[in-house]
């Protein structure tokens, strides 16, 4: 990949610094929680898909926040939550399709243990 094709070309260094810091923080917390769950004998498949679901919800929240900021909107909390859920409903099938495609490459032929409903969208 050439420097011209780099996704971070032209990205504000301050944005990259925030991104790097948040990736480290999220990674540390997830690793700590997974290690704790493993030591307690938790269902690791549930942990893997639960973390994927949570991170997809966080992505939906971040996208919804950016869109409302760029558009100069100031929705009330209820309207923002509805918008965030709408973004999540649009993201989730794409994440599932990508995961299904990758699992199919390995010969896996089972339904993903993804939560069946997005009703519990959390507070993130």
Short mmCIF file of the C-alpha atoms (twelve columns), coordinates in Angstrom:
data_MODEL
# 
_entry.id   MODEL 
# 
loop_
_atom_site.group_PDB 
_atom_site.id 
_atom_site.type_symbol 
_atom_site.label_atom_id 
_atom_site.label_alt_id 
_atom_site.label_comp_id 
_atom_site.label_asym_id 
_atom_site.label_seq_id 
_atom_site.Cartn_x 
_atom_site.Cartn_y 
_atom_site.Cartn_z 
_atom_site.pdbx_PDB_model_num 
ATOM 1   C CA . UNK A 1   0.000   0.000   0.000  1 
ATOM 2   C CA . UNK A 2   1.486   3.345   -0.963 1 
ATOM 3   C CA . UNK A 3   1.439   6.381   1.278  1 
ATOM 4   C CA . UNK A 4   -1.205  7.867   -1.011 1 
ATOM 5   C CA . UNK A 5   -3.495  4.912   -0.258 1 
ATOM 6   C CA . UNK A 6   -2.995  5.150   3.502  1 
ATOM 7   C CA . UNK A 7   -6.326  5.621   5.295  1 
ATOM 8   C CA . UNK A 8   -4.717  7.943   7.849  1 
ATOM 9   C CA . UNK A 9   -3.217  10.318  5.262  1 
ATOM 10  C CA . UNK A 10  -4.385  13.794  6.091  1 
ATOM 11  C CA . UNK A 11  -5.886  12.698  9.396  1 
ATOM 12  C CA . UNK A 12  -5.420  15.177  12.195 1 
ATOM 13  C CA . UNK A 13  -2.617  13.934  14.508 1 
ATOM 14  C CA . UNK A 14  -4.813  14.787  17.491 1 
ATOM 15  C CA . UNK A 15  -7.527  12.458  16.168 1 
ATOM 16  C CA . UNK A 16  -4.967  9.692   15.654 1 
ATOM 17  C CA . UNK A 17  -3.672  10.179  19.210 1 
ATOM 18  C CA . UNK A 18  -7.194  9.898   20.637 1 
ATOM 19  C CA . UNK A 19  -7.867  6.856   18.479 1 
ATOM 20  C CA . UNK A 20  -4.659  5.141   19.560 1 
ATOM 21  C CA . UNK A 21  -5.319  5.850   23.234 1 
ATOM 22  C CA . UNK A 22  -8.900  4.576   23.113 1 
ATOM 23  C CA . UNK A 23  -7.832  1.420   21.261 1 
ATOM 24  C CA . UNK A 24  -5.297  0.703   24.019 1 
ATOM 25  C CA . UNK A 25  -7.849  1.342   26.765 1 
ATOM 26  C CA . UNK A 26  -10.573 -0.766  25.145 1 
ATOM 27  C CA . UNK A 27  -8.111  -3.543  24.415 1 
ATOM 28  C CA . UNK A 28  -6.809  -3.600  27.987 1 
ATOM 29  C CA . UNK A 29  -10.266 -3.756  29.522 1 
ATOM 30  C CA . UNK A 30  -11.464 -6.462  27.143 1 
ATOM 31  C CA . UNK A 31  -8.362  -8.596  27.734 1 
ATOM 32  C CA . UNK A 32  -8.698  -8.215  31.512 1 
ATOM 33  C CA . UNK A 33  -12.364 -9.168  31.444 1 
ATOM 34  C CA . UNK A 34  -11.799 -12.138 29.132 1 
ATOM 35  C CA . UNK A 35  -8.953  -13.415 31.325 1 
ATOM 36  C CA . UNK A 36  -11.177 -13.060 34.394 1 
ATOM 37  C CA . UNK A 37  -14.018 -14.904 32.640 1 
ATOM 38  C CA . UNK A 38  -11.653 -17.689 31.543 1 
ATOM 39  C CA . UNK A 39  -10.370 -18.149 35.088 1 
ATOM 40  C CA . UNK A 40  -13.976 -18.375 36.312 1 
ATOM 41  C CA . UNK A 41  -14.836 -20.963 33.648 1 
ATOM 42  C CA . UNK A 42  -17.216 -18.734 31.703 1 
ATOM 43  C CA . UNK A 43  -18.565 -19.583 28.253 1 
ATOM 44  C CA . UNK A 44  -15.901 -18.083 25.992 1 
ATOM 45  C CA . UNK A 45  -18.053 -18.228 22.860 1 
ATOM 46  C CA . UNK A 46  -20.564 -16.036 24.688 1 
ATOM 47  C CA . UNK A 47  -17.735 -13.692 25.613 1 
ATOM 48  C CA . UNK A 48  -16.473 -13.457 22.044 1 
ATOM 49  C CA . UNK A 49  -19.867 -12.713 20.538 1 
ATOM 50  C CA . UNK A 50  -20.912 -10.538 23.457 1 
ATOM 51  C CA . UNK A 51  -17.831 -8.374  22.970 1 
ATOM 52  C CA . UNK A 52  -18.470 -8.173  19.219 1 
ATOM 53  C CA . UNK A 53  -22.069 -7.114  19.884 1 
ATOM 54  C CA . UNK A 54  -20.974 -4.493  22.436 1 
ATOM 55  C CA . UNK A 55  -18.306 -3.057  20.142 1 
ATOM 56  C CA . UNK A 56  -20.799 -2.893  17.271 1 
ATOM 57  C CA . UNK A 57  -23.129 -0.937  19.584 1 
ATOM 58  C CA . UNK A 58  -20.262 1.396   20.498 1 
ATOM 59  C CA . UNK A 59  -19.544 1.911   16.804 1 
ATOM 60  C CA . UNK A 60  -23.205 2.737   16.196 1 
ATOM 61  C CA . UNK A 61  -23.080 5.227   19.068 1 
ATOM 62  C CA . UNK A 62  -19.911 6.875   17.734 1 
ATOM 63  C CA . UNK A 63  -21.338 7.105   14.205 1 
ATOM 64  C CA . UNK A 64  -24.633 8.515   15.458 1 
ATOM 65  C CA . UNK A 65  -22.749 11.065  17.550 1 
ATOM 66  C CA . UNK A 66  -20.588 12.161  14.615 1 
ATOM 67  C CA . UNK A 67  -23.585 12.462  12.290 1 
ATOM 68  C CA . UNK A 68  -25.555 14.586  14.751 1 
ATOM 69  C CA . UNK A 69  -22.503 16.792  15.335 1 
ATOM 70  C CA . UNK A 70  -21.715 17.228  11.630 1 
ATOM 71  C CA . UNK A 71  -25.338 17.989  10.851 1 
ATOM 72  C CA . UNK A 72  -25.458 20.480  13.720 1 
ATOM 73  C CA . UNK A 73  -28.347 18.632  15.318 1 
ATOM 74  C CA . UNK A 74  -29.155 18.711  19.011 1 
ATOM 75  C CA . UNK A 75  -31.604 15.844  19.476 1 
ATOM 76  C CA . UNK A 76  -33.013 15.062  22.869 1 
ATOM 77  C CA . UNK A 77  -31.779 11.863  24.492 1 
ATOM 78  C CA . UNK A 78  -34.773 9.785   23.359 1 
ATOM 79  C CA . UNK A 79  -34.374 10.831  19.710 1 
ATOM 80  C CA . UNK A 80  -30.622 10.194  19.842 1 
ATOM 81  C CA . UNK A 81  -31.191 6.696   21.252 1 
ATOM 82  C CA . UNK A 82  -33.686 5.963   18.471 1 
ATOM 83  C CA . UNK A 83  -31.205 7.189   15.871 1 
ATOM 84  C CA . UNK A 84  -28.390 5.142   17.430 1 
ATOM 85  C CA . UNK A 85  -30.582 2.021   17.368 1 
ATOM 86  C CA . UNK A 86  -31.349 2.684   13.713 1 
ATOM 87  C CA . UNK A 87  -27.628 2.925   12.938 1 
ATOM 88  C CA . UNK A 88  -27.020 -0.298  14.901 1 
ATOM 89  C CA . UNK A 89  -29.756 -2.130  12.973 1 
ATOM 90  C CA . UNK A 90  -28.008 -1.108  9.758  1 
ATOM 91  C CA . UNK A 91  -24.504 -2.053  10.965 1 
ATOM 92  C CA . UNK A 92  -25.355 -5.381  12.523 1 
ATOM 93  C CA . UNK A 93  -26.213 -7.263  9.293  1 
ATOM 94  C CA . UNK A 94  -22.950 -6.067  7.727  1 
ATOM 95  C CA . UNK A 95  -20.938 -7.289  10.717 1 
ATOM 96  C CA . UNK A 96  -22.802 -10.599 10.684 1 
ATOM 97  C CA . UNK A 97  -22.299 -11.027 6.932  1 
ATOM 98  C CA . UNK A 98  -18.570 -10.398 7.250  1 
ATOM 99  C CA . UNK A 99  -18.295 -12.856 10.118 1 
ATOM 100 C CA . UNK A 100 -20.377 -15.463 8.275  1 
ATOM 101 C CA . UNK A 101 -18.172 -15.097 5.194  1 
ATOM 102 C CA . UNK A 102 -15.016 -15.591 7.252  1 
ATOM 103 C CA . UNK A 103 -16.490 -18.560 9.105  1 
ATOM 104 C CA . UNK A 104 -17.571 -20.112 5.798  1 
ATOM 105 C CA . UNK A 105 -13.951 -19.938 4.626  1 
ATOM 106 C CA . UNK A 106 -13.029 -22.174 7.574  1 
ATOM 107 C CA . UNK A 107 -15.829 -24.617 6.771  1 
ATOM 108 C CA . UNK A 108 -17.902 -23.666 9.792  1 
ATOM 109 C CA . UNK A 109 -21.564 -24.452 9.216  1 
ATOM 110 C CA . UNK A 110 -23.453 -23.302 12.272 1 
ATOM 111 C CA . UNK A 111 -25.633 -20.424 13.260 1 
ATOM 112 C CA . UNK A 112 -23.795 -17.679 15.050 1 
ATOM 113 C CA . UNK A 113 -24.677 -17.309 18.715 1 
ATOM 114 C CA . UNK A 114 -25.359 -13.608 18.166 1 
ATOM 115 C CA . UNK A 115 -28.090 -12.108 20.370 1 
ATOM 116 C CA . UNK A 116 -31.412 -12.468 18.602 1 
ATOM 117 C CA . UNK A 117 -32.670 -8.995  19.420 1 
ATOM 118 C CA . UNK A 118 -31.229 -5.496  19.582 1 
ATOM 119 C CA . UNK A 119 -33.732 -4.473  22.254 1 
ATOM 120 C CA . UNK A 120 -31.005 -4.346  24.890 1 
ATOM 121 C CA . UNK A 121 -28.914 -1.682  23.220 1 
ATOM 122 C CA . UNK A 122 -27.154 -0.740  26.452 1 
ATOM 123 C CA . UNK A 123 -26.256 2.715   27.607 1 
ATOM 124 C CA . UNK A 124 -23.121 3.174   25.507 1 
# 
